[in-house]
Amino acid sequence: MNHQEVIDELRERVARLEAGRPRRRVYNQKEAARELNMSVQKLRAEQKAKRINGTLNGQIWIFTDEELQRYLAARSDDAA
């Protein structure tokens, strides 16, 4: 087996592994606010009102894609 075959086989294995589990993105407060198209102050107010969940990791709040999507879905349900 030559080097190129080994590389190709490894690429296929990595592609299968990545396809098997969805990628999870994590955002800090500033990034989450930008994703939601709002100010950091508004995001903090939404957190205080318990309308958006996050996780405190030391001194930094983090938000996952799922949490941001849940917030947007609830906001669109309220508007309807």
C-alpha positions as CSV (number, residue, x, y, z in Angstrom):
1,M,0.0,0.0,0.0
2,N,1.5,3.3,-1.0
3,H,1.2,6.6,0.9
4,Q,-1.5,8.0,-1.2
5,E,-3.8,5.0,-0.6
6,V,-3.2,5.3,3.1
7,I,-4.1,9.0,3.0
8,D,-7.2,8.4,0.9
9,E,-8.3,5.6,3.4
10,L,-7.8,7.9,6.3
11,R,-9.8,10.7,4.6
12,E,-12.7,8.3,4.0
13,R,-12.6,7.2,7.7
14,V,-12.6,10.8,8.9
15,A,-15.5,11.7,6.6
16,R,-17.6,8.8,7.9
17,L,-16.9,9.8,11.5
18,E,-17.8,13.4,10.9
19,A,-21.0,12.5,9.1
20,G,-22.0,10.3,12.0
21,R,-22.3,13.1,14.5
22,P,-23.5,16.6,14.0
23,R,-21.1,19.4,14.6
24,R,-21.9,21.4,17.6
25,R,-20.8,25.1,17.7
26,V,-20.4,27.0,20.9
27,Y,-20.6,30.8,21.2
28,N,-19.6,33.3,23.8
29,Q,-22.0,36.2,24.7
30,K,-20.6,38.5,22.0
31,E,-20.8,35.8,19.3
32,A,-24.2,34.7,20.4
33,A,-25.5,38.2,20.3
34,R,-24.1,38.7,16.8
35,E,-25.7,35.4,15.6
36,L,-29.1,36.6,17.0
37,N,-28.7,40.0,15.6
38,M,-28.9,41.8,18.9
39,S,-26.7,43.7,21.3
40,V,-24.9,42.0,24.2
41,Q,-27.0,44.0,26.6
42,K,-30.2,42.7,25.0
43,L,-28.8,39.1,25.2
44,R,-28.1,39.6,28.9
45,A,-31.6,40.9,29.5
46,E,-33.1,37.9,27.7
47,Q,-30.9,35.6,29.9
48,K,-32.1,37.4,33.0
49,A,-35.7,36.9,31.9
50,K,-34.9,33.2,31.4
51,R,-35.9,33.4,27.7
52,I,-32.5,32.1,26.5
53,N,-30.4,29.4,28.3
54,G,-26.7,29.3,28.4
55,T,-24.0,27.6,30.5
56,L,-21.6,29.4,32.8
57,N,-18.1,28.1,32.2
58,G,-16.0,29.7,34.8
59,Q,-16.6,33.4,34.2
60,I,-17.7,33.0,30.6
61,W,-21.2,32.3,29.4
62,I,-21.4,29.9,26.5
63,F,-24.3,29.1,24.2
64,T,-24.8,26.2,21.8
65,D,-26.4,26.2,18.3
66,E,-29.3,24.3,19.8
67,E,-29.9,26.9,22.5
68,L,-29.9,29.8,20.0
69,Q,-32.2,27.9,17.6
70,R,-34.6,27.2,20.5
71,Y,-34.6,30.9,21.4
72,L,-35.3,31.9,17.8
73,A,-38.1,29.3,17.5
74,A,-39.8,30.5,20.7
75,R,-39.5,34.1,19.6
76,S,-41.1,33.3,16.2
77,D,-43.9,31.4,18.0
78,D,-44.5,34.5,20.2
79,A,-44.7,36.7,17.1
80,A,-47.2,34.5,15.4
